[in-house]
């Protein structure tokens, strides 16, 4: 399951990252990046819950990107990357039903609190070219 998911994520991200690099050049935006350790045997559940959360979050007005991925070196670590148009839409995201559902759904699947960092970014663009 993880291998198939990983291949699918790589295929999607190849195109999505190029798309995100262009979209994110919109002035001050908020980026959230971090990780969470998943309990042994709970990865499939986490992937399912995270996938639903990502789809619902990307549909929100002001969400530029929202991605989960499984760490390549430690499959019990799930990484998160979010990009929001501004602080206001991020705060609105925290009040959505899917945020509340996801927060409750993963309680038994994670070992500890997520390690998340908030960044304020004034510009972005392609790394090469």
C-alpha positions as CSV (number, residue, x, y, z in Angstrom):
1,X,0.0,0.0,0.0
2,X,2.7,2.5,1.0
3,X,4.8,1.8,-2.1
4,X,1.8,2.3,-4.5
5,X,0.8,5.5,-2.6
6,X,4.4,6.8,-2.8
7,X,4.6,6.2,-6.5
8,X,1.2,8.0,-7.0
9,X,2.3,10.9,-4.8
10,X,5.6,11.3,-6.7
11,X,3.7,11.3,-10.0
12,X,1.3,14.0,-8.8
13,X,3.8,16.1,-7.0
14,X,6.1,16.3,-10.1
15,X,3.4,18.4,-11.8
16,X,1.9,19.9,-8.6
17,X,5.1,21.4,-7.4
18,X,5.7,23.2,-10.7
19,X,2.1,24.5,-10.4
20,X,2.6,25.6,-6.7
21,X,5.8,27.4,-7.5
22,X,3.9,29.7,-9.8
23,X,0.8,30.2,-7.6
24,X,2.8,30.9,-4.4
25,X,4.3,34.1,-5.9
26,X,1.3,36.1,-4.6
27,X,2.8,38.3,-1.8
28,X,2.9,37.4,1.9
29,X,1.6,33.9,2.4
30,X,1.7,31.4,5.3
31,X,3.5,28.0,5.0
32,X,3.1,25.3,7.5
33,X,5.7,22.4,7.5
34,X,6.3,19.6,9.9
35,X,5.8,16.0,10.8
36,X,4.1,13.6,13.1
37,X,5.1,10.1,14.3
38,X,2.5,7.5,13.6
39,X,2.0,4.6,16.0
40,X,3.1,1.1,14.7
41,X,0.3,-0.4,12.7
42,X,-1.6,2.9,12.3
43,X,-0.1,4.1,9.0
44,X,-2.9,2.9,6.7
45,X,-5.5,4.6,8.9
46,X,-3.4,7.8,8.9
47,X,-3.0,7.8,5.2
48,X,-6.7,7.4,4.7
49,X,-7.6,10.2,7.1
50,X,-4.8,12.5,5.8
51,X,-5.9,12.0,2.2
52,X,-9.4,13.0,3.0
53,X,-8.1,16.0,4.9
54,X,-5.8,17.1,2.1
55,X,-8.6,16.9,-0.5
56,X,-11.0,18.9,1.6
57,X,-8.4,21.5,2.6
58,X,-7.2,22.1,-1.0
59,X,-10.8,22.9,-1.9
60,X,-10.9,25.8,0.6
61,X,-10.7,29.3,-0.7
62,X,-7.2,30.6,0.0
63,X,-5.5,27.2,0.2
64,X,-2.6,27.2,-2.3
65,X,-1.4,23.7,-1.5
66,X,-1.9,21.0,1.2
67,X,0.1,17.8,1.1
68,X,1.0,14.8,3.3
69,X,3.8,12.4,2.6
70,X,5.4,9.4,4.2
71,X,9.0,9.9,5.2
72,X,11.3,7.9,2.9
73,X,13.7,7.0,5.8
74,X,11.2,6.4,8.5
75,X,7.8,5.1,7.3
76,X,6.3,5.9,10.7
77,X,6.8,9.6,10.1
78,X,4.2,11.5,8.1
79,X,5.2,15.0,6.8
80,X,2.9,17.9,6.2
81,X,3.2,20.9,3.9
82,X,0.6,23.6,3.7
83,X,0.6,26.9,1.8
84,X,-2.1,29.5,2.5
85,X,-2.9,32.8,0.9
86,X,-2.8,34.6,4.3
87,X,-3.3,34.2,8.0
88,X,-7.0,34.9,7.8
89,X,-7.7,31.9,5.6
90,X,-5.5,29.7,7.7
91,X,-7.5,30.7,10.8
92,X,-10.7,30.0,8.9
93,X,-9.3,26.5,8.0
94,X,-8.9,25.7,11.8
95,X,-12.7,26.2,12.1
96,X,-13.8,23.9,9.3
97,X,-15.6,20.6,10.0
98,X,-12.9,18.5,8.2
99,X,-10.2,20.0,10.4
100,X,-12.2,19.1,13.5
101,X,-12.9,15.6,12.2
102,X,-9.3,15.0,11.2
103,X,-8.0,16.2,14.6
104,X,-10.3,13.8,16.4
105,X,-9.7,10.9,14.0
106,X,-5.9,10.8,14.3
107,X,-5.8,11.0,18.1
108,X,-5.3,7.3,18.5
109,X,-3.0,7.0,15.5
110,X,-0.2,9.4,16.5
111,X,2.4,8.9,19.2
112,X,2.7,12.6,20.2
113,X,1.7,16.1,19.1
114,X,2.7,17.1,15.6
115,X,5.9,19.1,15.2
116,X,4.7,22.0,13.0
117,X,6.4,25.2,12.1
118,X,4.7,28.3,10.6
119,X,6.6,30.5,8.1
120,X,5.7,33.8,6.6
121,X,6.9,33.9,3.0
122,X,7.0,37.1,0.9
123,X,7.9,35.5,-2.4
124,X,8.7,32.2,-4.1
125,X,9.7,30.8,-7.5
126,X,11.4,27.9,-9.2
127,X,14.7,26.8,-7.7
128,X,16.3,26.3,-11.1
129,X,15.5,28.5,-14.1
